[in-house]
Amino acid sequence: MPSAESTQASVHEPDLVRPTREDEVAAAGSELIGGPLGRRALLGRSWWTPVRVIALVAVGMFALGLVQKAPCYNGAWFFGASSQYTHACYSDIPHLYSGRGFADGLVPYFDRLPGDMEYLEYPVLTGVFMEVATWLTPGTGSMQDQQQWYWMVNAGMLMVCAAVIAVCVTRTHARRPWDGLLVALAPAFALTATINWDLLAVALTAAAMLMWSRGSSLAFGVLLGLATAAKLYPLFLLGPLFVLCWRAGKWRDFGKALAGAVVAWLVVNLPVMLFAFDGWSKFYTFSQERGVDFGSFWLILVQNSTDPFSTETVNTLATLLMLLCSVGIAALTFTAPRRPRFAQLAFLIVAAFILTNKVYSPQYVLWLVPLAALARPRWRDFLIWQACEVAYFLGIWMYLAYTTSGDAHKGLPTDGYHWAIGVHLLGTLYLCAVVVRDILMPDRDVVRQGGEDDPSGGVLDRAEDVFVLGSAAHPPRHAAQFDAPQVEWGSGKSADSSL
């Protein structure tokens, strides 16, 4: 007879999905640590819970990324422009310590910078992050010593962000905690983590997604507003959420999320707007005035054209393309046979923004990694995409090594760099295509194959539709046959535990 304690545990503790049972790549990879879990494995009875394991793995991978930057830390940032590219260890952080006035004690947004930049070109919360790192950096010694300290301080703060991201992704899908390993082990994540300060916004966005999955719409909005105060891209998540709440009739929850985001963003930005408007607005004017830059398909067009587009024209065309993608995502939301999962649409809208933008910096992959792990937690597709991003990571530095040295033997010529751009654009498009296929064919969605609806959807999870268009009004019979896993009393297993 099962004890009352074991019966209660089987009711309240969800049966965890084990990737080694449902994912052939995960099963093959597990051979490195002894093979897939057996049916007699003891789960949940050890300190080594999925959250702790994944957090430690994320920190370990981050540390490996720091080791990869060692050639630059030991001199390439300071003694040679070309060597920091040939070693693929470039970072904005030490260069901007001196280049944006932090070494001179200038206050971001309030103090004018020397040269043409005038003011810091980052959003306010990122500027605060940079300034806090300055306070923790010793102001004595040579400039090289200070830059090294500044990079290490920022690396420590960004490592905390990386751990937060891994933990949030792990906890967002309660039955699929091991999907967090996709984030923790992502090679492009480790390689690009300390190029810039993007991990701050990514961590806040991941925390916002976790809060929404728990039904805390106001907390989601506050965190998303803070994330938008650190980087622009989190703002776009409100678009998919709007159409999902429209389809489900969850207007009150969307209103709370929107209000929380607006208030949080204003709390951070309003003081700087009022007392240093020129410095505050620099991020937005710089984004408009910035020309076509690395990583985008626009760069290929410009470099292969005898009469390239002006920056104003590219801004207009990129905006139109983004609007077109947004309309397409909205149409997909209303016509899909089942309401798409929030993580799926969040990934698609951020990917659309990156793909249509006039710059696709290598660290932008950080924006997508957590969303990809939630949208398409399948190792094969994830690793195909990551391979494309790693190829581009190497390609851009080899191209910069070529442009700074002028020697084709020391880098990648322009034509080769264009191929590298094409590879990473196609990799992102491939993952987008797979996610769209999962939306149109929900039986192919690995999350829903486990009997769930939208574990990151919060109030949207298993909600009834109130507004649909086209074929979604009459979905095929099989599209709705995804019931919750049934608990076997006293067994601690669900009916779909064989997945």
Secondary structure, 3 states (H helix, E strand, C coil): CCCHHHHHHHHHCCCCCCHHHHCHHHHHHHHHHCCCCCCCCCCCCCCCCHHHHHHHHHHHHHHHHHHHCHHHHHHHHHHCCCHHHHCCCCCHHHHHHHHCCCCCCCCCCCCCCCCCCCCCCCCHHHHHHHHHHHHCCCCCCCHHHHHHHHHHHHHHHHHHHHHHHHHHHHHHCCCCHHHHHHHHCCHHHHHHCCCCCHHHHHHHHHHHHHHHHCCCHHHHHHHHHHHHHHCCHHHHHHHHHHHHHHHHCCHHHHHHHHHHHHHHHHHHHHHHHHHCHHHHHHHHHHHHHCCCCCCCHHHHHHHCCCCCCCHHHHHHHHHHHHHHHHHHHHHHHHHCCCCCCHHHHHHHHHHHHHHHCCCCCHHHHHHHHHHHHHHCCCHHHHHHHHHHHHHHHHHHHHHHHHHHHCCHHHCCCHHHHHHHHHHHHHHHHHHHHHHHHHHHCHHHCCCHHHCCCCCCCHHHCCCCCCCCCHHHHCCCHHHHCCCCCCEECCCCEECCCCC
